[in-house]
Amino acid sequence: MMLCEAIEQYILWRRAHGAKFATGSDILHHFLQYVDGNAACDAVSKKQVLTFLAGQGALTRNRENKYYALVGFWRHAISRGHATRSPLPSNEPKSPPRKPPYIYSHDELRRLFDPANVASSRRGAVQCDAITFRTLLILLYGAGLRFSEATALTLADVDPSENVLTIRATKFYKSRLVPIGPQLAAELANYMPLRRRCGLAQGNASFLLANPDGTRLASSTVQSAFDALRRIAGVRRTTGGRQTPRLHDLRHSFAVHNLTAWYRQGADVQRLLPALSTYLGHSDLEGTKVYLTMTPELLQQASLRFERYAGGRNA
């Protein structure tokens, strides 16, 4: 089988198993520019792979993504008999550890959600008015949603009688129901008449959070607004080398704050982790377990819980 055919089969196989595989597909199609796609898989040389990976220097995230896309393809090709060997280097250097996300304090969240601060960040803006922007921020934190999930919500996806959001076919082609707490439910209930007064479309297919013309919120517009809001609210990177606080860190903060609260309450966190994983829409539990090591406060609560357990007291 020709290399280009084997790659297309692999992409279809990954997608048939529930992966969107958009980045991996782009990488593998880009790889075909460095090799002869009409040749056999075994015709690819290690030199061609190294050229595609851009040398033998330290791994950048882009290089790491390319390397693992090729690893996955060649494992599949060898298992299917399309190739007899892998041309990938065996001494690929390890990439530097990822910077940990920024976990917002409750005081920082209050400043970010403050209506006056939000209004100042959107003064004179044409798209994404202050009320919609604030509701988006509260939704990202209050329900732990991804940006794409929050901005894709339609009016039909909000069930005010049951306080449940329907998140449809997102990162892993899965839909899920997300129950929301009374505070977030109250915020959404307050937002509904406001969006009606703004003249936004009221049909079931209309975006819950929309620009004045009814179009979906753009990430570039929201990111610019969030950068301005952070400056106004005085939320900036603290000591310890953490990166600039991001919009996506609202989701991380939701997870960490919930885990911390569970430890304080003496709940069985290991039993609750799968529920949190499902709530967040993770494909497996490993994506959720990473939150267990994110803040000193969380580690302290976990340590205290272990001390109670080791000392023979009720955990």
C-alpha positions in Angstrom: 0.0 0.0 0.0 1.2 3.5 -0.9 2.1 5.8 2.0 -0.6 8.4 1.1 -3.2 5.6 1.1 -2.0 4.2 4.5 -2.2 7.7 6.0 -5.7 8.2 4.8 -6.8 4.9 6.2 -5.2 5.8 9.6 -7.0 9.1 9.7 -10.3 7.4 9.0 -9.6 4.8 11.6 -8.9 7.4 14.3 -12.1 9.3 13.5 -14.1 6.2 13.4 -12.9 5.6 17.0 -14.3 9.0 18.2 -11.3 11.3 17.7 -11.7 14.5 15.7 -8.0 14.2 14.8 -7.9 17.5 13.1 -4.3 18.5 14.2 -3.0 15.0 13.6 -4.5 14.9 10.1 -3.0 18.2 9.2 0.4 17.1 10.4 0.3 13.8 8.5 -0.8 15.6 5.3 2.0 18.1 5.8 4.5 15.2 6.2 3.6 14.0 2.7 5.3 17.2 1.3 8.6 15.8 2.7 8.3 12.3 1.2 7.0 10.5 -1.8 3.4 9.7 -0.9 3.2 7.2 -3.8 6.0 5.1 -2.5 5.7 2.3 0.1 5.7 3.1 3.8 9.0 1.4 4.2 10.6 3.7 1.6 10.5 6.6 4.1 14.0 7.2 5.6 15.1 8.4 9.0 16.7 11.4 7.3 13.4 12.5 5.8 11.7 12.2 9.2 14.4 14.2 10.9 14.1 16.9 8.2 10.3 17.0 8.8 10.9 17.3 12.6 13.3 20.2 11.9 16.6 18.9 13.2 17.7 17.2 16.4 17.3 20.2 18.8 15.2 20.3 21.9 11.6 19.5 21.5 9.2 22.4 21.0 5.5 21.6 21.4 5.1 21.8 17.6 7.9 19.3 17.1 6.5 17.0 19.9 3.1 17.1 18.1 4.7 16.1 14.8 6.7 13.3 16.4 3.7 11.7 18.2 1.5 12.0 15.1 4.1 10.0 13.2 4.5 7.5 16.1 0.8 6.8 16.0 0.7 6.4 12.3 3.6 4.0 12.2 2.3 1.8 15.0 -1.0 1.5 13.0 0.8 0.9 9.7 3.0 -1.9 11.2 0.1 -3.5 13.0 -1.8 -3.6 9.6 1.1 -4.9 7.6 1.6 -1.7 5.6 5.1 -1.3 7.0 7.7 -3.6 8.5 9.7 -0.9 10.5 9.5 2.6 11.8 11.8 5.3 10.5 11.4 7.5 13.6 14.4 8.3 15.7 14.7 6.4 18.9 16.5 9.1 20.8 14.0 12.0 20.4 14.7 14.4 23.3 12.0 15.1 25.9 10.2 18.4 25.7 10.3 20.8 28.7 7.3 20.3 31.1 4.2 22.3 30.4 3.7 25.4 32.4 0.9 24.9 35.0 -2.3 26.7 34.4 -3.2 29.8 36.5 -5.6 29.1 39.3 -7.6 32.2 40.1 -8.2 33.0 43.7 -11.8 33.7 44.8 -10.9 37.4 45.3 -9.6 37.6 41.7 -12.8 36.0 40.4 -14.8 38.6 42.3 -12.8 41.3 40.6 -13.1 39.7 37.1 -16.9 39.3 37.5 -17.4 42.8 38.9 -20.0 44.5 36.6 -18.1 47.8 36.8 -14.8 46.2 35.8 -16.5 44.3 33.0 -18.3 47.4 31.7 -15.0 49.3 31.7 -13.4 46.6 29.6 -16.2 46.8 27.0 -16.6 50.6 26.8 -17.2 51.6 23.2 -17.1 48.0 22.0 -19.3 47.1 19.0 -19.3 43.3 19.5 -19.8 41.3 22.7 -21.5 43.7 25.0 -20.6 43.9 28.7 -23.6 41.9 29.9 -23.0 39.1 27.5 -19.2 39.1 28.2 -19.8 38.9 32.0 -22.3 36.0 31.5 -19.8 34.2 29.4 -17.1 34.5 32.1 -19.4 33.3 34.8 -20.5 30.4 32.6 -16.9 29.3 31.9 -16.1 29.2 35.6 -19.5 28.2 37.0 -19.9 25.2 34.7 -16.3 24.5 33.9 -17.0 24.8 30.2 -14.5 25.1 27.3 -14.8 28.4 25.4 -16.1 26.6 22.3 -18.8 24.8 24.4 -20.0 28.0 26.0 -20.2 30.0 22.8 -22.0 27.1 20.9 -24.9 26.9 23.4 -28.2 27.7 21.9 -31.4 28.7 23.8 -32.6 25.1 23.2 -29.6 23.8 25.2 -30.6 25.6 28.3 -33.3 24.0 30.5 -34.2 26.5 33.2 -36.8 24.2 34.8 -34.2 21.5 35.5 -31.1 23.8 35.6 -29.3 21.7 33.1 -27.2 22.6 30.0 -26.8 20.3 27.0 -23.3 20.3 25.6 -23.5 18.9 22.1 -20.8 16.9 20.2 -17.8 18.8 21.4 -14.1 17.9 21.6 -14.5 14.1 21.5 -17.7 14.0 19.5 -19.7 13.3 22.7 -22.6 15.2 24.1 -23.3 15.5 27.8 -25.7 17.0 30.3 -24.2 19.6 32.7 -26.3 20.3 35.8 -25.6 23.8 37.1 -25.8 25.2 40.6 -28.3 27.8 41.9 -26.0 30.7 41.6 -25.2 30.1 38.0 -28.9 29.3 37.3 -29.8 32.7 38.8 -27.2 34.5 36.6 -28.6 32.8 33.5 -32.2 33.6 34.6 -31.2 37.3 35.0 -29.5 37.3 31.6 -32.5 36.0 29.6 -34.7 39.1 29.8 -31.6 41.3 29.2 -30.7 39.6 26.0 -34.4 39.9 25.0 -34.3 43.6 25.5 -31.1 43.8 23.5 -33.1 42.5 20.5 -31.2 39.2 20.2 -33.0 36.4 18.4 -35.3 34.2 20.5 -35.5 31.1 18.4 -34.4 27.8 19.8 -31.5 27.6 17.4 -30.3 31.1 18.4 -27.0 31.4 20.3 -27.4 32.0 24.0 -24.4 34.3 24.0 -24.3 36.3 20.8 -23.1 39.5 19.2 -25.7 42.2 18.6 -26.3 40.8 15.1 -26.9 37.3 16.5 -23.6 35.8 15.4 -21.5 33.6 17.5 -18.9 35.2 19.8 -15.4 35.2 18.2 -12.4 34.0 20.3 -10.3 37.0 19.1 -12.9 39.5 20.3 -13.4 37.8 23.7 -9.6 37.4 24.2 -9.0 41.1 23.6 -11.8 41.9 26.0 -10.4 39.5 28.6 -6.9 41.0 28.3 -8.4 44.5 29.0 -10.5 43.1 31.9 -7.4 41.5 33.6 -5.6 44.8 33.5 -8.6 46.7 34.9 -9.2 44.1 37.6 -5.5 43.9 38.5 -5.2 40.2 37.8 -1.7 39.3 36.8 0.9 36.6 37.0 2.2 36.0 40.5 5.5 34.7 41.7 6.3 31.1 41.0 6.7 31.2 37.2 3.1 30.7 36.2 2.1 32.0 32.9 -0.2 35.0 32.2 -3.7 34.1 33.4 -5.8 32.9 30.5 -9.5 32.7 29.7 -9.2 28.8 29.7 -7.9 28.9 33.3 -11.4 29.7 34.5 -12.2 26.1 33.6 -9.1 24.8 35.5 -10.0 27.0 38.5 -13.5 25.5 38.5 -12.0 22.0 38.8 -9.4 22.8 41.4 -11.8 24.8 43.6 -14.3 21.8 43.5 -11.6 19.3 44.4 -10.4 21.6 47.3 -13.9 21.9 48.6 -14.4 18.1 48.5 -11.3 17.6 50.5 -12.4 20.2 53.1 -15.8 18.4 53.3 -14.1 15.0 53.9 -15.6 13.6 50.7 -14.3 10.5 49.0 -12.4 12.4 46.2 -11.2 9.3 44.4 -14.8 8.1 44.1 -15.9 11.6 42.9 -13.1 12.0 40.3 -14.9 10.0 37.6 -18.0 12.2 38.1 -15.9 15.3 37.7 -14.2 13.8 34.6 -17.6 13.2 33.0 -18.9 16.6 34.0 -15.8 18.3 32.3 -16.2 16.1 29.2 -12.7 14.5 29.5 -12.1 11.4 27.4 -10.5 9.6 30.3 -9.7 10.0 34.0 -6.1 11.0 33.4 -7.2 14.3 32.1 -8.9 15.0 35.4 -6.3 13.6 37.8 -3.8 16.3 36.7 -5.8 18.8 38.7 -4.9 17.0 41.9 -1.4 18.6 42.0 -2.2 22.2 40.9 -2.2 24.3 44.0 -0.4 24.3 47.4 -3.8 24.6 49.1 -5.2 21.5 47.3 -2.0 19.5 48.2 -2.3 20.6 51.8 -6.0 19.5 52.0 -5.0 16.1 50.4 -2.1 15.8 52.9 -4.4 16.5 55.9 -6.9 13.9 54.5 -4.1 11.3 54.3 -2.9 12.1 57.8 -6.4 11.5 59.2 -6.5 8.2 57.3 -3.1 7.1 58.4 -3.8 8.0 62.0 -6.8 5.8 62.0 -9.4 8.5 62.1 -12.4 8.6 59.7 -11.3 10.0 56.3 
